[in-house]
Amino acid sequence: MRGLLVLVLIAAYLLPSIVAYIRRDRANLGQVAVVNVALGWTLIGWVVSLIMAFSNKGHLPSGTSVNVSINQGDVTTHQPNYHDDERGQL
């Protein structure tokens, strides 16, 4: 009976990480797990990690496409002249 209680408490503690894993949120899983394990002992850290596990921040809805175009214009570089300083000397 005591072993079952320990398993239930561990599962409750790791609930945010379990939720992120079940949701297949691989991009967010590492961040959730770190916050959950490191700060989960505080109520605030546990709640923050649970919110992170349920958030879709940084993810696009299914069926959404993004078009990106990059315009690379003329790139001018400036090479400083190390042979002469302002007075014409090194």
N, C-alpha and C positions, 0 to 999 in steps of 0.2 A: 504494500500500500504506500509506503514511504517513497519507493522508487517511482511509482506512478505520479505522485505529487511533484517530485523533482522534475520529471519529464514535462509535466504540464507547465510548471513555472519556467523552465528553460524555453519551451515553445512560446509562452506568452512574452518572455523577454525578447526573443528573436522574431516575434510576429512581423515587424516591419520588413525584415530581410526575407522572411518567408513569403510575404505578400509580393515584394518586388520580384522574387524568383518565379512565383506562380504566374504573375502577369507577363512574364518573359521580357521584362524591362532590363535587358542586359547592359545597356548603356548607363543606367541609373543604379544597377545592383551594387556595384562596388562602393559608390558613395553612400548608399543607404546602409550597407553593411558596416562601413567604417563608423558612421555616426551612431548606428545602433549599438555596436559593440563598445565603442569608446565612451559614448555619452548616454547610453540607454539606461544606466543606473539612476540617472536623474529623470524625473518625470518629463521635464522639458525636452531633453535629448531624445527620449523615447517617442514623444508626440511629434517632434520635428522629423525624425526618421520615418514615422508612420505616414506623415503628410507627404514626405518625399517619395515614399513607395507608391502612393496613390496618384501622385501628380504626373502629368504628361508633359512636363516642361521640356522644351527642346525637341519634341516629336511632332510630326505633322500627322493630321488625320489620314486614315487610309484613303487612297485614291487621289491624294493631292500631289500635284507635280510642281516642280520649281525649275524655272529657266534662268540660267545665269550666263551672262555674257561679260567678258572682260575685254576692255579696249586698251591695248598697249600702244600708247602713242610714242612719240620720240622721247627717248631718255637721254638727257644730257648730263654728263658727269663732269665735275670740276677737279682737275688734277692740280694740287698746289705746286708751286714752283719752289723747290727746296734749294735751288742753286743760288738764289739771291734773296736777301731779306729786303726790308723797306729801304735800307741805305745802299743797296747794291752790293753788299758783302755777305759772307756766310756768318 
